[in-house]
């Protein structure tokens, strides 16, 4: 637990510092995190960074970060291929070509895994980049992060202390209904506090609604990654963060949350 706390404090401090520096600093950090996260995702299936199919997936991730996260702040060639949908089509085509060239040593199951992971990780981190470039991007990003952290902390500690009923044992045996509810409550409370100090985020009812949406989405995102790990038979996505696991283990909630919020044009 001591190692977990130390890593968490140092990691959070570094992350928030680059977030405070803003735009390009934070965007550069997200590029690095997205790259590590995708490589961790590949390693969960025993795929290494030097395999060509992994490199194709990385190119797709990086492309989404630019075309979705930075599209209004960098000058891209005016070709259809640099549009999101065409990039996705290009990634799909390259993967199919690799299946043929490898004589099915790289098969459709690997392709599906790599392709879906590139879209999920690419879009999730891209929306984090896109948000920071908004006029209210810093405050909105802080709201999402603080609500997520409050949710995770409450769900972990109060779930351990008071949890009796399993939430979804087939996916994550340690999560409880009580922890889930505690996460929602503290997530909403954190959102209300943030709205109070930063009125430009909206009124009280908006704070409650955002807090619930962020907290709920984050906990579902946690379950999504737990399902991945169950499928691939790993405990953690990586070991880069002592006591916490990998980058995916720390950003699973945020990735899903940013994708959900993007559907409602909030980020």
Secondary structure, 3 states (H helix, E strand, C coil): CHHHHHHHHHHHHHHHHHHHHCHHHHHHHHHHHHHHHHHHHHHCCCCCCCCHHHHHHHHHHHHHHHHHHCCCCCCCCCCHHHCHHHHHHHHHHHHHHHHHHCCCCCCHHHHHHHHHHHHHHHHHHHHHHHHHCCCCHHHHHHHHHHHHHHHHHHHHHHHHHHCCCEEECCCEEEEEHHHHHHHHHHHHHHHHHHHHHCHHHCCHHHHHHHHHHHHHHHHHHHHHHHHHHHHHCCCCCCCCECCCECHHHHHHHHHHHHHHHHHCCCC
